[in-house]
Amino acid sequence: MQNLRSRPATPIVIAITAALALAAAPTCAHVAWPTFYSAKSSIAITAERWRVAVTIEIPLPDLVLAFNQHFANVDLIAEIEKGRIEELENEFRNAQFAKLGAGLEVEIDDRHVAGAWQPVETPINGRGAEGFFVYLLEFEPAMQPALGDRLAIEISNRLFSGSEVTFANLVEAGQGWRVLESSTPQPPPGGDLSPGSADEVAIWSDAAERRTFRVIAARDRSIP
C-alpha cells in the first residue's frame, strides 16, 4: 500500500490545506503517537441514562487526500475563486461525519441499539488542530430505555481498518453506579489526564482489541 504521508505536495493540496485548517485547538491525543489516527471512546452512566461518545483524529495529509478524492470531479480552484470554499467544507465535513458514524456501533445488554451518531456542537468539530482534524460524535439512541440494576454497554469501532490507529477507552460511572468490569484498564482514581501527562499517555494503545470497548456496571446499593 502506498504511504500517503510520503506523497509530494502539489499546489492544489497546498491550497486546500490552507483553506481547511481554519481552527487550532489542543488535541486530545498523539503525544506518544504523532502520526497515527486516533479514536477515544467514552461511556458515561448517570442516574437514569447512559451516554456514549467518540472523538476521532485524522492526520492532516490523509484528510487532504480524502478531500481531493471527494471532489475529484470538481474544479476546486475555480470553486475557491468563486468564494464557495465554505460550502465545499460543509459538504465534506458532513460526509465525514456520516462515514465515521457508519463505522461505529453500540450494544446494550448484548443487543444492537438503533439510533444515529450526531456531531457534537463545538467550534473545533470537523476542523484542523495541530496537524490533525478532530471529529466528535455522540450516539443518540432512537429510544433511551429505563435502566435496571445492571447494565452492559459495548462500543465497536470498525474505522480505519489497515491503518495505524491508537485507541483510548474511558468510562465514568455517576453517583449510584459502579463499574464491575471494563475491557480496557482504567486510569487510577483522580489520575491526571491532561495532555502529555503520564496517566494520559498510558490510556492510549494500538492494540487491535481496543476496537471493542465493553463495560458492565451495576447500581451501588450502598449509596443512599
Secondary structure as UniProt FT lines:
FT   HELIX           4..6
FT   HELIX           11..20
FT   TURN            34..35
FT   STRAND          37..45
FT   STRAND          50..59
FT   HELIX           60..70
FT   TURN            71..73
FT   HELIX           76..81
FT   TURN            82..83
FT   HELIX           85..102
FT   STRAND          104..108
FT   TURN            109..110
FT   STRAND          111..112
FT   STRAND          115..119
FT   TURN            123..126
FT   STRAND          127..129
FT   TURN            130..131
FT   STRAND          132..141
FT   STRAND          150..157
FT   TURN            159..162
FT   STRAND          165..173
FT   TURN            175..176
FT   STRAND          177..182
FT   TURN            189..190
FT   TURN            195..196
FT   HELIX           198..202
FT   HELIX           208..211
FT   STRAND          212..219
FT   TURN            221..222
//
